Amino acid sequence: MGRNTCEALGDYCAGPNHVLPTSRTARFSSPLGVYDFQKRSSLIHVSAAGAQTLGEIAAALAYGEGLPGVP
């Protein structure tokens, strides 16, 4: 942004690129970036005590959604 920010700076050294969402998809999509070329995974590790606590919370949330566990 601004009068000193020429397009070439963005193209070659400032970070942004020209691969932008088209056909009005910029309303919900971002420009192409590094994360588009990486596989991301989520990992969790829960202790026995943590599982007990989180299990009670998860059960309450599931019950609220109408998804009770097997009696």
mmCIF file as Biopython writes it, N, C-alpha, C and O atoms, coordinates in Angstrom:
data_model
#
loop_
_atom_site.group_PDB
_atom_site.id
_atom_site.type_symbol
_atom_site.label_atom_id
_atom_site.label_alt_id
_atom_site.label_comp_id
_atom_site.label_asym_id
_atom_site.label_entity_id
_atom_site.label_seq_id
_atom_site.pdbx_PDB_ins_code
_atom_site.Cartn_x
_atom_site.Cartn_y
_atom_site.Cartn_z
_atom_site.occupancy
_atom_site.B_iso_or_equiv
_atom_site.auth_seq_id
_atom_site.auth_asym_id
_atom_site.pdbx_PDB_model_num
ATOM 1   N N  . MET A ? 1  ? 0.840   -1.172  0.000   1.0 0.0 1  A 1 
ATOM 2   C CA . MET A ? 1  ? 0.000   0.000   0.000   1.0 0.0 1  A 1 
ATOM 3   C C  . MET A ? 1  ? 0.886   1.236   0.000   1.0 0.0 1  A 1 
ATOM 4   O O  . MET A ? 1  ? 1.961   1.246   0.601   1.0 0.0 1  A 1 
ATOM 5   N N  . GLY A ? 2  ? 0.443   2.228   -0.650  1.0 0.0 2  A 1 
ATOM 6   C CA . GLY A ? 2  ? 1.181   3.478   -0.672  1.0 0.0 2  A 1 
ATOM 7   C C  . GLY A ? 2  ? 1.923   3.703   -1.976  1.0 0.0 2  A 1 
ATOM 8   O O  . GLY A ? 2  ? 2.105   2.783   -2.773  1.0 0.0 2  A 1 
ATOM 9   N N  . ARG A ? 3  ? 2.345   4.931   -2.178  1.0 0.0 3  A 1 
ATOM 10  C CA . ARG A ? 3  ? 2.943   5.319   -3.462  1.0 0.0 3  A 1 
ATOM 11  C C  . ARG A ? 3  ? 4.321   4.705   -3.683  1.0 0.0 3  A 1 
ATOM 12  O O  . ARG A ? 3  ? 4.754   4.610   -4.831  1.0 0.0 3  A 1 
ATOM 13  N N  . ASN A ? 4  ? 5.024   4.287   -2.639  1.0 0.0 4  A 1 
ATOM 14  C CA . ASN A ? 4  ? 6.353   3.713   -2.812  1.0 0.0 4  A 1 
ATOM 15  C C  . ASN A ? 4  ? 6.343   2.196   -2.924  1.0 0.0 4  A 1 
ATOM 16  O O  . ASN A ? 4  ? 7.396   1.578   -3.082  1.0 0.0 4  A 1 
ATOM 17  N N  . THR A ? 5  ? 5.187   1.605   -2.846  1.0 0.0 5  A 1 
ATOM 18  C CA . THR A ? 5  ? 5.072   0.147   -2.879  1.0 0.0 5  A 1 
ATOM 19  C C  . THR A ? 5  ? 4.718   -0.298  -4.290  1.0 0.0 5  A 1 
ATOM 20  O O  . THR A ? 5  ? 3.552   -0.529  -4.610  1.0 0.0 5  A 1 
ATOM 21  N N  . CYS A ? 6  ? 5.727   -0.412  -5.117  1.0 0.0 6  A 1 
ATOM 22  C CA . CYS A ? 6  ? 5.470   -0.799  -6.500  1.0 0.0 6  A 1 
ATOM 23  C C  . CYS A ? 6  ? 5.212   -2.302  -6.604  1.0 0.0 6  A 1 
ATOM 24  O O  . CYS A ? 6  ? 5.604   -3.072  -5.728  1.0 0.0 6  A 1 
ATOM 25  N N  . GLU A ? 7  ? 4.570   -2.691  -7.650  1.0 0.0 7  A 1 
ATOM 26  C CA . GLU A ? 7  ? 4.188   -4.087  -7.861  1.0 0.0 7  A 1 
ATOM 27  C C  . GLU A ? 7  ? 5.394   -5.022  -7.914  1.0 0.0 7  A 1 
ATOM 28  O O  . GLU A ? 7  ? 5.325   -6.156  -7.443  1.0 0.0 7  A 1 
ATOM 29  N N  . ALA A ? 8  ? 6.487   -4.548  -8.484  1.0 0.0 8  A 1 
ATOM 30  C CA . ALA A ? 8  ? 7.685   -5.389  -8.611  1.0 0.0 8  A 1 
ATOM 31  C C  . ALA A ? 8  ? 8.229   -5.812  -7.249  1.0 0.0 8  A 1 
ATOM 32  O O  . ALA A ? 8  ? 8.772   -6.910  -7.128  1.0 0.0 8  A 1 
ATOM 33  N N  . LEU A ? 9  ? 8.099   -4.978  -6.225  1.0 0.0 9  A 1 
ATOM 34  C CA . LEU A ? 9  ? 8.575   -5.361  -4.895  1.0 0.0 9  A 1 
ATOM 35  C C  . LEU A ? 9  ? 7.796   -6.570  -4.371  1.0 0.0 9  A 1 
ATOM 36  O O  . LEU A ? 9  ? 8.368   -7.483  -3.778  1.0 0.0 9  A 1 
ATOM 37  N N  . GLY A ? 10 ? 6.503   -6.558  -4.598  1.0 0.0 10 A 1 
ATOM 38  C CA . GLY A ? 10 ? 5.691   -7.698  -4.194  1.0 0.0 10 A 1 
ATOM 39  C C  . GLY A ? 10 ? 5.994   -8.936  -5.013  1.0 0.0 10 A 1 
ATOM 40  O O  . GLY A ? 10 ? 5.969   -10.053 -4.497  1.0 0.0 10 A 1 
ATOM 41  N N  . ASP A ? 11 ? 6.281   -8.735  -6.293  1.0 0.0 11 A 1 
ATOM 42  C CA . ASP A ? 11 ? 6.578   -9.866  -7.176  1.0 0.0 11 A 1 
ATOM 43  C C  . ASP A ? 11 ? 7.877   -10.568 -6.796  1.0 0.0 11 A 1 
ATOM 44  O O  . ASP A ? 11 ? 7.951   -11.797 -6.823  1.0 0.0 11 A 1 
ATOM 45  N N  . TYR A ? 12 ? 8.893   -9.799  -6.444  1.0 0.0 12 A 1 
ATOM 46  C CA . TYR A ? 12 ? 10.224  -10.370 -6.313  1.0 0.0 12 A 1 
ATOM 47  C C  . TYR A ? 12 ? 10.785  -10.467 -4.901  1.0 0.0 12 A 1 
ATOM 48  O O  . TYR A ? 12 ? 11.621  -11.333 -4.641  1.0 0.0 12 A 1 
ATOM 49  N N  . CYS A ? 13 ? 10.355  -9.613  -3.986  1.0 0.0 13 A 1 
ATOM 50  C CA . CYS A ? 13 ? 11.052  -9.663  -2.710  1.0 0.0 13 A 1 
ATOM 51  C C  . CYS A ? 13 ? 10.222  -9.340  -1.469  1.0 0.0 13 A 1 
ATOM 52  O O  . CYS A ? 13 ? 10.717  -9.550  -0.362  1.0 0.0 13 A 1 
ATOM 53  N N  . ALA A ? 14 ? 9.014   -8.851  -1.585  1.0 0.0 14 A 1 
ATOM 54  C CA . ALA A ? 14 ? 8.271   -8.437  -0.395  1.0 0.0 14 A 1 
ATOM 55  C C  . ALA A ? 14 ? 7.317   -9.506  0.130   1.0 0.0 14 A 1 
ATOM 56  O O  . ALA A ? 14 ? 6.764   -9.340  1.218   1.0 0.0 14 A 1 
ATOM 57  N N  . GLY A ? 15 ? 7.109   -10.581 -0.594  1.0 0.0 15 A 1 
ATOM 58  C CA . GLY A ? 15 ? 6.290   -11.660 -0.068  1.0 0.0 15 A 1 
ATOM 59  C C  . GLY A ? 15 ? 5.065   -12.019 -0.876  1.0 0.0 15 A 1 
ATOM 60  O O  . GLY A ? 15 ? 4.959   -13.169 -1.301  1.0 0.0 15 A 1 
ATOM 61  N N  . PRO A ? 16 ? 4.122   -11.105 -1.121  1.0 0.0 16 A 1 
ATOM 62  C CA . PRO A ? 16 ? 2.909   -11.485 -1.845  1.0 0.0 16 A 1 
ATOM 63  C C  . PRO A ? 16 ? 3.211   -11.929 -3.269  1.0 0.0 16 A 1 
ATOM 64  O O  . PRO A ? 16 ? 4.290   -11.662 -3.799  1.0 0.0 16 A 1 
ATOM 65  N N  . ASN A ? 17 ? 2.267   -12.597 -3.872  1.0 0.0 17 A 1 
ATOM 66  C CA . ASN A ? 17 ? 2.463   -13.055 -5.247  1.0 0.0 17 A 1 
ATOM 67  C C  . ASN A ? 17 ? 1.218   -12.775 -6.069  1.0 0.0 17 A 1 
ATOM 68  O O  . ASN A ? 17 ? 0.227   -12.260 -5.552  1.0 0.0 17 A 1 
ATOM 69  N N  . HIS A ? 18 ? 1.270   -13.110 -7.336  1.0 0.0 18 A 1 
ATOM 70  C CA . HIS A ? 18 ? 0.156   -12.852 -8.243  1.0 0.0 18 A 1 
ATOM 71  C C  . HIS A ? 18 ? -0.854  -13.978 -8.315  1.0 0.0 18 A 1 
ATOM 72  O O  . HIS A ? 18 ? -1.846  -13.851 -9.034  1.0 0.0 18 A 1 
ATOM 73  N N  . VAL A ? 19 ? -0.649  -15.055 -7.613  1.0 0.0 19 A 1 
ATOM 74  C CA . VAL A ? 19 ? -1.600  -16.158 -7.673  1.0 0.0 19 A 1 
ATOM 75  C C  . VAL A ? 19 ? -2.709  -15.851 -6.669  1.0 0.0 19 A 1 
ATOM 76  O O  . VAL A ? 19 ? -2.636  -16.242 -5.504  1.0 0.0 19 A 1 
ATOM 77  N N  . LEU A ? 20 ? -3.713  -15.160 -7.132  1.0 0.0 20 A 1 
ATOM 78  C CA . LEU A ? 20 ? -4.808  -14.714 -6.288  1.0 0.0 20 A 1 
ATOM 79  C C  . LEU A ? 20 ? -6.092  -15.455 -6.659  1.0 0.0 20 A 1 
ATOM 80  O O  . LEU A ? 20 ? -6.210  -15.959 -7.776  1.0 0.0 20 A 1 
ATOM 81  N N  . PRO A ? 21 ? -7.044  -15.527 -5.746  1.0 0.0 21 A 1 
ATOM 82  C CA . PRO A ? 21 ? -8.323  -16.170 -6.056  1.0 0.0 21 A 1 
ATOM 83  C C  . PRO A ? 21 ? -9.034  -15.420 -7.180  1.0 0.0 21 A 1 
ATOM 84  O O  . PRO A ? 21 ? -8.987  -14.192 -7.242  1.0 0.0 21 A 1 
ATOM 85  N N  . THR A ? 22 ? -9.681  -16.154 -8.054  1.0 0.0 22 A 1 
ATOM 86  C CA . THR A ? 22 ? -10.403 -15.547 -9.172  1.0 0.0 22 A 1 
ATOM 87  C C  . THR A ? 22 ? -11.883 -15.899 -9.095  1.0 0.0 22 A 1 
ATOM 88  O O  . THR A ? 22 ? -12.310 -16.659 -8.225  1.0 0.0 22 A 1 
ATOM 89  N N  . SER A ? 23 ? -12.643 -15.348 -9.996  1.0 0.0 23 A 1 
ATOM 90  C CA . SER A ? 23 ? -14.087 -15.583 -10.091 1.0 0.0 23 A 1 
ATOM 91  C C  . SER A ? 23 ? -14.796 -15.281 -8.781  1.0 0.0 23 A 1 
ATOM 92  O O  . SER A ? 23 ? -15.665 -16.040 -8.353  1.0 0.0 23 A 1 
ATOM 93  N N  . ARG A ? 24 ? -14.434 -14.187 -8.151  1.0 0.0 24 A 1 
ATOM 94  C CA . ARG A ? 24 ? -15.035 -13.711 -6.903  1.0 0.0 24 A 1 
ATOM 95  C C  . ARG A ? 24 ? -14.800 -14.638 -5.718  1.0 0.0 24 A 1 
ATOM 96  O O  . ARG A ? 24 ? -15.464 -14.492 -4.692  1.0 0.0 24 A 1 
ATOM 97  N N  . THR A ? 25 ? -13.868 -15.594 -5.832  1.0 0.0 25 A 1 
ATOM 98  C CA . THR A ? 25 ? -13.602 -16.490 -4.701  1.0 0.0 25 A 1 
ATOM 99  C C  . THR A ? 25 ? -12.768 -15.826 -3.619  1.0 0.0 25 A 1 
ATOM 100 O O  . THR A ? 25 ? -12.571 -16.423 -2.561  1.0 0.0 25 A 1 
ATOM 101 N N  . ALA A ? 26 ? -12.271 -14.621 -3.839  1.0 0.0 26 A 1 
ATOM 102 C CA . ALA A ? 26 ? -11.520 -13.907 -2.809  1.0 0.0 26 A 1 
ATOM 103 C C  . ALA A ? 26 ? -12.406 -13.610 -1.599  1.0 0.0 26 A 1 
ATOM 104 O O  . ALA A ? 26 ? -11.902 -13.248 -0.535  1.0 0.0 26 A 1 
ATOM 105 N N  . ARG A ? 27 ? -13.703 -13.759 -1.755  1.0 0.0 27 A 1 
ATOM 106 C CA . ARG A ? 27 ? -14.621 -13.556 -0.624  1.0 0.0 27 A 1 
ATOM 107 C C  . ARG A ? 27 ? -14.389 -14.592 0.463   1.0 0.0 27 A 1 
ATOM 108 O O  . ARG A ? 27 ? -14.656 -14.329 1.636   1.0 0.0 27 A 1 
ATOM 109 N N  . PHE A ? 28 ? -13.889 -15.779 0.086   1.0 0.0 28 A 1 
ATOM 110 C CA . PHE A ? 28 ? -13.712 -16.854 1.073   1.0 0.0 28 A 1 
ATOM 111 C C  . PHE A ? 28 ? -12.392 -17.592 0.935   1.0 0.0 28 A 1 
ATOM 112 O O  . PHE A ? 28 ? -12.165 -18.565 1.654   1.0 0.0 28 A 1 
ATOM 113 N N  . SER A ? 29 ? -11.525 -17.171 0.049   1.0 0.0 29 A 1 
ATOM 114 C CA . SER A ? 29 ? -10.272 -17.883 -0.181  1.0 0.0 29 A 1 
ATOM 115 C C  . SER A ? 29 ? -9.094  -16.906 -0.129  1.0 0.0 29 A 1 
ATOM 116 O O  . SER A ? 29 ? -9.259  -15.709 -0.360  1.0 0.0 29 A 1 
ATOM 117 N N  . SER A ? 30 ? -7.910  -17.429 0.176   1.0 0.0 30 A 1 
ATOM 118 C CA . SER A ? 30 ? -6.708  -16.614 0.281   1.0 0.0 30 A 1 
ATOM 119 C C  . SER A ? 30 ? -5.811  -16.813 -0.935  1.0 0.0 30 A 1 
ATOM 120 O O  . SER A ? 30 ? -6.004  -17.760 -1.697  1.0 0.0 30 A 1 
ATOM 121 N N  . PRO A ? 31 ? -4.830  -15.928 -1.125  1.0 0.0 31 A 1 
ATOM 122 C CA . PRO A ? 31 ? -3.856  -16.138 -2.206  1.0 0.0 31 A 1 
ATOM 123 C C  . PRO A ? 31 ? -3.066  -17.425 -1.987  1.0 0.0 31 A 1 
ATOM 124 O O  . PRO A ? 31 ? -2.975  -17.925 -0.866  1.0 0.0 31 A 1 
ATOM 125 N N  . LEU A ? 32 ? -2.506  -17.947 -3.052  1.0 0.0 32 A 1 
ATOM 126 C CA . LEU A ? 32 ? -1.658  -19.128 -2.966  1.0 0.0 32 A 1 
ATOM 127 C C  . LEU A ? 32 ? -0.461  -18.821 -2.083  1.0 0.0 32 A 1 
ATOM 128 O O  . LEU A ? 32 ? 0.149   -17.760 -2.219  1.0 0.0 32 A 1 
ATOM 129 N N  . GLY A ? 33 ? -0.115  -19.730 -1.183  1.0 0.0 33 A 1 
ATOM 130 C CA . GLY A ? 33 ? 1.004   -19.499 -0.274  1.0 0.0 33 A 1 
ATOM 131 C C  . GLY A ? 33 ? 1.749   -20.783 0.030   1.0 0.0 33 A 1 
ATOM 132 O O  . GLY A ? 33 ? 1.436   -21.837 -0.522  1.0 0.0 33 A 1 
ATOM 133 N N  . VAL A ? 34 ? 2.715   -20.695 0.893   1.0 0.0 34 A 1 
ATOM 134 C CA . VAL A ? 34 ? 3.563   -21.830 1.258   1.0 0.0 34 A 1 
ATOM 135 C C  . VAL A ? 34 ? 2.740   -22.991 1.798   1.0 0.0 34 A 1 
ATOM 136 O O  . VAL A ? 34 ? 3.013   -24.148 1.477   1.0 0.0 34 A 1 
ATOM 137 N N  . TYR A ? 35 ? 1.727   -22.689 2.620   1.0 0.0 35 A 1 
ATOM 138 C CA . TYR A ? 35 ? 0.947   -23.760 3.236   1.0 0.0 35 A 1 
ATOM 139 C C  . TYR A ? 35 ? 0.159   -24.592 2.222   1.0 0.0 35 A 1 
ATOM 140 O O  . TYR A ? 35 ? -0.249  -25.712 2.529   1.0 0.0 35 A 1 
ATOM 141 N N  . ASP A ? 36 ? -0.057  -24.059 1.024   1.0 0.0 36 A 1 
ATOM 142 C CA . ASP A ? 36 ? -0.748  -24.825 -0.007  1.0 0.0 36 A 1 
ATOM 143 C C  . ASP A ? 36 ? 0.099   -25.985 -0.526  1.0 0.0 36 A 1 
ATOM 144 O O  . ASP A ? 36 ? -0.426  -26.895 -1.166  1.0 0.0 36 A 1 
ATOM 145 N N  . PHE A ? 37 ? 1.382   -25.961 -0.260  1.0 0.0 37 A 1 
ATOM 146 C CA . PHE A ? 37 ? 2.282   -27.001 -0.736  1.0 0.0 37 A 1 
ATOM 147 C C  . PHE A ? 37 ? 2.778   -27.899 0.386   1.0 0.0 37 A 1 
ATOM 148 O O  . PHE A ? 37 ? 3.665   -28.726 0.174   1.0 0.0 37 A 1 
ATOM 149 N N  . GLN A ? 38 ? 2.220   -27.744 1.565   1.0 0.0 38 A 1 
ATOM 150 C CA . GLN A ? 38 ? 2.630   -28.553 2.711   1.0 0.0 38 A 1 
ATOM 151 C C  . GLN A ? 38 ? 1.451   -29.365 3.213   1.0 0.0 38 A 1 
ATOM 152 O O  . GLN A ? 38 ? 0.312   -28.898 3.206   1.0 0.0 38 A 1 
ATOM 153 N N  . LYS A ? 39 ? 1.732   -30.577 3.644   1.0 0.0 39 A 1 
ATOM 154 C CA . LYS A ? 39 ? 0.718   -31.390 4.293   1.0 0.0 39 A 1 
ATOM 155 C C  . LYS A ? 39 ? 0.816   -31.107 5.789   1.0 0.0 39 A 1 
ATOM 156 O O  . LYS A ? 39 ? 1.880   -31.253 6.391   1.0 0.0 39 A 1 
ATOM 157 N N  . ARG A ? 40 ? -0.284  -30.710 6.369   1.0 0.0 40 A 1 
ATOM 158 C CA . ARG A ? 40 ? -0.306  -30.418 7.790   1.0 0.0 40 A 1 
ATOM 159 C C  . ARG A ? 40 ? -1.111  -31.480 8.512   1.0 0.0 40 A 1 
ATOM 160 O O  . ARG A ? 40 ? -2.135  -31.939 8.005   1.0 0.0 40 A 1 
ATOM 161 N N  . SER A ? 41 ? -0.660  -31.867 9.679   1.0 0.0 41 A 1 
ATOM 162 C CA . SER A ? 41 ? -1.350  -32.849 10.507  1.0 0.0 41 A 1 
ATOM 163 C C  . SER A ? 41 ? -1.449  -32.312 11.924  1.0 0.0 41 A 1 
ATOM 164 O O  . SER A ? 41 ? -0.619  -31.521 12.374  1.0 0.0 41 A 1 
ATOM 165 N N  . SER A ? 42 ? -2.481  -32.761 12.609  1.0 0.0 42 A 1 
ATOM 166 C CA . SER A ? 42 ? -2.640  -32.385 14.006  1.0 0.0 42 A 1 
ATOM 167 C C  . SER A ? 42 ? -2.402  -33.612 14.868  1.0 0.0 42 A 1 
ATOM 168 O O  . SER A ? 42 ? -2.856  -34.707 14.538  1.0 0.0 42 A 1 
ATOM 169 N N  . LEU A ? 43 ? -1.697  -33.431 15.963  1.0 0.0 43 A 1 
ATOM 170 C CA . LEU A ? 43 ? -1.421  -34.514 16.891  1.0 0.0 43 A 1 
ATOM 171 C C  . LEU A ? 43 ? -1.861  -34.098 18.278  1.0 0.0 43 A 1 
ATOM 172 O O  . LEU A ? 43 ? -1.716  -32.937 18.660  1.0 0.0 43 A 1 
ATOM 173 N N  . ILE A ? 44 ? -2.394  -35.040 19.030  1.0 0.0 44 A 1 
ATOM 174 C CA . ILE A ? 44 ? -2.722  -34.764 20.422  1.0 0.0 44 A 1 
ATOM 175 C C  . ILE A ? 44 ? -2.185  -35.898 21.273  1.0 0.0 44 A 1 
ATOM 176 O O  . ILE A ? 44 ? -2.034  -37.026 20.803  1.0 0.0 44 A 1 
ATOM 177 N N  . HIS A ? 45 ? -1.901  -35.593 22.518  1.0 0.0 45 A 1 
ATOM 178 C CA . HIS A ? 45 ? -1.508  -36.605 23.495  1.0 0.0 45 A 1 
ATOM 179 C C  . HIS A ? 45 ? -2.208  -36.242 24.783  1.0 0.0 45 A 1 
ATOM 180 O O  . HIS A ? 45 ? -2.079  -35.120 25.275  1.0 0.0 45 A 1 
ATOM 181 N N  . VAL A ? 46 ? -2.952  -37.192 25.334  1.0 0.0 46 A 1 
ATOM 182 C CA . VAL A ? 46 ? -3.737  -36.938 26.531  1.0 0.0 46 A 1 
ATOM 183 C C  . VAL A ? 46 ? -3.370  -37.965 27.585  1.0 0.0 46 A 1 
ATOM 184 O O  . VAL A ? 46 ? -3.272  -39.157 27.291  1.0 0.0 46 A 1 
ATOM 185 N N  . SER A ? 47 ? -3.168  -37.511 28.803  1.0 0.0 47 A 1 
ATOM 186 C CA . SER A ? 47 ? -2.901  -38.418 29.920  1.0 0.0 47 A 1 
ATOM 187 C C  . SER A ? 47 ? -4.206  -39.082 30.350  1.0 0.0 47 A 1 
ATOM 188 O O  . SER A ? 47 ? -5.283  -38.696 29.896  1.0 0.0 47 A 1 
ATOM 189 N N  . ALA A ? 48 ? -4.108  -40.074 31.221  1.0 0.0 48 A 1 
ATOM 190 C CA . ALA A ? 48 ? -5.302  -40.750 31.723  1.0 0.0 48 A 1 
ATOM 191 C C  . ALA A ? 48 ? -6.200  -39.767 32.467  1.0 0.0 48 A 1 
ATOM 192 O O  . ALA A ? 48 ? -7.420  -39.787 32.300  1.0 0.0 48 A 1 
ATOM 193 N N  . ALA A ? 49 ? -5.602  -38.911 33.283  1.0 0.0 49 A 1 
ATOM 194 C CA . ALA A ? 49 ? -6.391  -37.918 34.021  1.0 0.0 49 A 1 
ATOM 195 C C  . ALA A ? 49 ? -7.035  -36.916 33.059  1.0 0.0 49 A 1 
ATOM 196 O O  . ALA A ? 49 ? -8.189  -36.527 33.231  1.0 0.0 49 A 1 
ATOM 197 N N  . GLY A ? 50 ? -6.285  -36.516 32.065  1.0 0.0 50 A 1 
ATOM 198 C CA . GLY A ? 50 ? -6.822  -35.595 31.068  1.0 0.0 50 A 1 
ATOM 199 C C  . GLY A ? 50 ? -7.966  -36.215 30.291  1.0 0.0 50 A 1 
ATOM 200 O O  . GLY A ? 50 ? -8.958  -35.547 30.002  1.0 0.0 50 A 1 
ATOM 201 N N  . ALA A ? 51 ? -7.835  -37.495 29.949  1.0 0.0 51 A 1 
ATOM 202 C CA . ALA A ? 51 ? -8.894  -38.190 29.225  1.0 0.0 51 A 1 
ATOM 203 C C  . ALA A ? 51 ? -10.167 -38.250 30.063  1.0 0.0 51 A 1 
ATOM 204 O O  . ALA A ? 51 ? -11.268 -38.123 29.528  1.0 0.0 51 A 1 
ATOM 205 N N  . GLN A ? 52 ? -10.024 -38.440 31.356  1.0 0.0 52 A 1 
ATOM 206 C CA . GLN A ? 52 ? -11.186 -38.473 32.249  1.0 0.0 52 A 1 
ATOM 207 C C  . GLN A ? 52 ? -11.901 -37.118 32.230  1.0 0.0 52 A 1 
ATOM 208 O O  . GLN A ? 52 ? -13.122 -37.054 32.086  1.0 0.0 52 A 1 
ATOM 209 N N  . THR A ? 53 ? -11.140 -36.053 32.375  1.0 0.0 53 A 1 
ATOM 210 C CA . THR A ? 53 ? -11.721 -34.706 32.384  1.0 0.0 53 A 1 
ATOM 211 C C  . THR A ? 53 ? -12.327 -34.351 31.035  1.0 0.0 53 A 1 
ATOM 212 O O  . THR A ? 53 ? -13.470 -33.900 30.959  1.0 0.0 53 A 1 
ATOM 213 N N  . LEU A ? 54 ? -11.552 -34.558 29.964  1.0 0.0 54 A 1 
ATOM 214 C CA . LEU A ? 54 ? -12.041 -34.216 28.631  1.0 0.0 54 A 1 
ATOM 215 C C  . LEU A ? 54 ? -13.201 -35.102 28.207  1.0 0.0 54 A 1 
ATOM 216 O O  . LEU A ? 54 ? -14.085 -34.658 27.474  1.0 0.0 54 A 1 
ATOM 217 N N  . GLY A ? 55 ? -13.207 -36.354 28.664  1.0 0.0 55 A 1 
ATOM 218 C CA . GLY A ? 55 ? -14.308 -37.262 28.346  1.0 0.0 55 A 1 
ATOM 219 C C  . GLY A ? 55 ? -15.631 -36.758 28.887  1.0 0.0 55 A 1 
ATOM 220 O O  . GLY A ? 55 ? -16.659 -36.859 28.218  1.0 0.0 55 A 1 
ATOM 221 N N  . GLU A ? 56 ? -15.609 -36.218 30.087  1.0 0.0 56 A 1 
ATOM 222 C CA . GLU A ? 56 ? -16.827 -35.661 30.675  1.0 0.0 56 A 1 
ATOM 223 C C  . GLU A ? 56 ? -17.314 -34.448 29.885  1.0 0.0 56 A 1 
ATOM 224 O O  . GLU A ? 56 ? -18.514 -34.285 29.660  1.0 0.0 56 A 1 
ATOM 225 N N  . ILE A ? 57 ? -16.387 -33.612 29.472  1.0 0.0 57 A 1 
ATOM 226 C CA . ILE A ? 57 ? -16.747 -32.433 28.673  1.0 0.0 57 A 1 
ATOM 227 C C  . ILE A ? 57 ? -17.291 -32.861 27.317  1.0 0.0 57 A 1 
ATOM 228 O O  . ILE A ? 57 ? -18.314 -32.346 26.865  1.0 0.0 57 A 1 
ATOM 229 N N  . ALA A ? 58 ? -16.607 -33.807 26.663  1.0 0.0 58 A 1 
ATOM 230 C CA . ALA A ? 58 ? -17.047 -34.282 25.351  1.0 0.0 58 A 1 
ATOM 231 C C  . ALA A ? 58 ? -18.429 -34.925 25.455  1.0 0.0 58 A 1 
ATOM 232 O O  . ALA A ? 58 ? -19.262 -34.737 24.568  1.0 0.0 58 A 1 
ATOM 233 N N  . ALA A ? 59 ? -18.687 -35.684 26.530  1.0 0.0 59 A 1 
ATOM 234 C CA . ALA A ? 59 ? -19.990 -36.322 26.715  1.0 0.0 59 A 1 
ATOM 235 C C  . ALA A ? 59 ? -21.085 -35.272 26.859  1.0 0.0 59 A 1 
ATOM 236 O O  . ALA A ? 59 ? -22.167 -35.424 26.292  1.0 0.0 59 A 1 
ATOM 237 N N  . ALA A ? 60 ? -20.813 -34.206 27.615  1.0 0.0 60 A 1 
ATOM 238 C CA . ALA A ? 60 ? -21.810 -33.140 27.783  1.0 0.0 60 A 1 
ATOM 239 C C  . ALA A ? 60 ? -22.102 -32.446 26.459  1.0 0.0 60 A 1 
ATOM 240 O O  . ALA A ? 60 ? -23.257 -32.154 26.150  1.0 0.0 60 A 1 
ATOM 241 N N  . LEU A ? 61 ? -21.050 -32.179 25.672  1.0 0.0 61 A 1 
ATOM 242 C CA . LEU A ? 61 ? -21.249 -31.547 24.369  1.0 0.0 61 A 1 
ATOM 243 C C  . LEU A ? 61 ? -22.018 -32.464 23.418  1.0 0.0 61 A 1 
ATOM 244 O O  . LEU A ? 61 ? -22.917 -32.011 22.709  1.0 0.0 61 A 1 
ATOM 245 N N  . ALA A ? 62 ? -21.669 -33.748 23.403  1.0 0.0 62 A 1 
ATOM 246 C CA . ALA A ? 62 ? -22.362 -34.703 22.535  1.0 0.0 62 A 1 
ATOM 247 C C  . ALA A ? 62 ? -23.835 -34.810 22.928  1.0 0.0 62 A 1 
ATOM 248 O O  . ALA A ? 62 ? -24.711 -34.848 22.064  1.0 0.0 62 A 1 
ATOM 249 N N  . TYR A ? 63 ? -24.104 -34.859 24.233  1.0 0.0 63 A 1 
ATOM 250 C CA . TYR A ? 63 ? -25.471 -34.946 24.705  1.0 0.0 63 A 1 
ATOM 251 C C  . TYR A ? 63 ? -26.259 -33.705 24.265  1.0 0.0 63 A 1 
ATOM 252 O O  . TYR A ? 63 ? -27.415 -33.814 23.855  1.0 0.0 63 A 1 
ATOM 253 N N  . GLY A ? 64 ? -25.638 -32.540 24.351  1.0 0.0 64 A 1 
ATOM 254 C CA . GLY A ? 64 ? -26.274 -31.295 23.917  1.0 0.0 64 A 1 
ATOM 255 C C  . GLY A ? 64 ? -26.593 -31.272 22.434  1.0 0.0 64 A 1 
ATOM 256 O O  . GLY A ? 64 ? -27.524 -30.589 22.007  1.0 0.0 64 A 1 
ATOM 257 N N  . GLU A ? 65 ? -25.832 -32.010 21.650  1.0 0.0 65 A 1 
ATOM 258 C CA . GLU A ? 65 ? -26.073 -32.105 20.209  1.0 0.0 65 A 1 
ATOM 259 C C  . GLU A ? 65 ? -27.027 -33.247 19.866  1.0 0.0 65 A 1 
ATOM 260 O O  . GLU A ? 65 ? -27.313 -33.498 18.695  1.0 0.0 65 A 1 
ATOM 261 N N  . GLY A ? 66 ? -27.516 -33.934 20.894  1.0 0.0 66 A 1 
ATOM 262 C CA . GLY A ? 66 ? -28.430 -35.047 20.645  1.0 0.0 66 A 1 
ATOM 263 C C  . GLY A ? 66 ? -27.703 -36.309 20.233  1.0 0.0 66 A 1 
ATOM 264 O O  . GLY A ? 66 ? -28.273 -37.151 19.540  1.0 0.0 66 A 1 
ATOM 265 N N  . LEU A ? 67 ? -26.452 -36.457 20.648  1.0 0.0 67 A 1 
ATOM 266 C CA . LEU A ? 67 ? -25.655 -37.630 20.309  1.0 0.0 67 A 1 
ATOM 267 C C  . LEU A ? 67 ? -25.191 -38.338 21.582  1.0 0.0 67 A 1 
ATOM 268 O O  . LEU A ? 67 ? -23.993 -38.387 21.860  1.0 0.0 67 A 1 
ATOM 269 N N  . PRO A ? 68 ? -26.126 -38.882 22.353  1.0 0.0 68 A 1 
ATOM 270 C CA . PRO A ? 68 ? -25.720 -39.554 23.589  1.0 0.0 68 A 1 
ATOM 271 C C  . PRO A ? 68 ? -24.943 -40.836 23.288  1.0 0.0 68 A 1 
ATOM 272 O O  . PRO A ? 68 ? -25.128 -41.454 22.239  1.0 0.0 68 A 1 
ATOM 273 N N  . GLY A ? 69 ? -24.075 -41.225 24.217  1.0 0.0 69 A 1 
ATOM 274 C CA . GLY A ? 69 ? -23.316 -42.451 24.057  1.0 0.0 69 A 1 
ATOM 275 C C  . GLY A ? 69 ? -24.191 -43.661 24.307  1.0 0.0 69 A 1 
ATOM 276 O O  . GLY A ? 69 ? -25.347 -43.527 24.707  1.0 0.0 69 A 1 
ATOM 277 N N  . VAL A ? 70 ? -23.652 -44.822 24.077  1.0 0.0 70 A 1 
ATOM 278 C CA . VAL A ? 70 ? -24.374 -46.069 24.322  1.0 0.0 70 A 1 
ATOM 279 C C  . VAL A ? 70 ? -24.526 -46.235 25.832  1.0 0.0 70 A 1 
ATOM 280 O O  . VAL A ? 70 ? -23.541 -46.118 26.562  1.0 0.0 70 A 1 
ATOM 281 N N  . PRO A ? 71 ? -25.752 -46.508 26.322  1.0 0.0 71 A 1 
ATOM 282 C CA . PRO A ? 71 ? -25.944 -46.661 27.771  1.0 0.0 71 A 1 
ATOM 283 C C  . PRO A ? 71 ? -25.270 -47.866 28.343  1.0 0.0 71 A 1 
ATOM 284 O O  . PRO A ? 71 ? -25.355 -48.108 29.547  1.0 0.0 71 A 1 
#
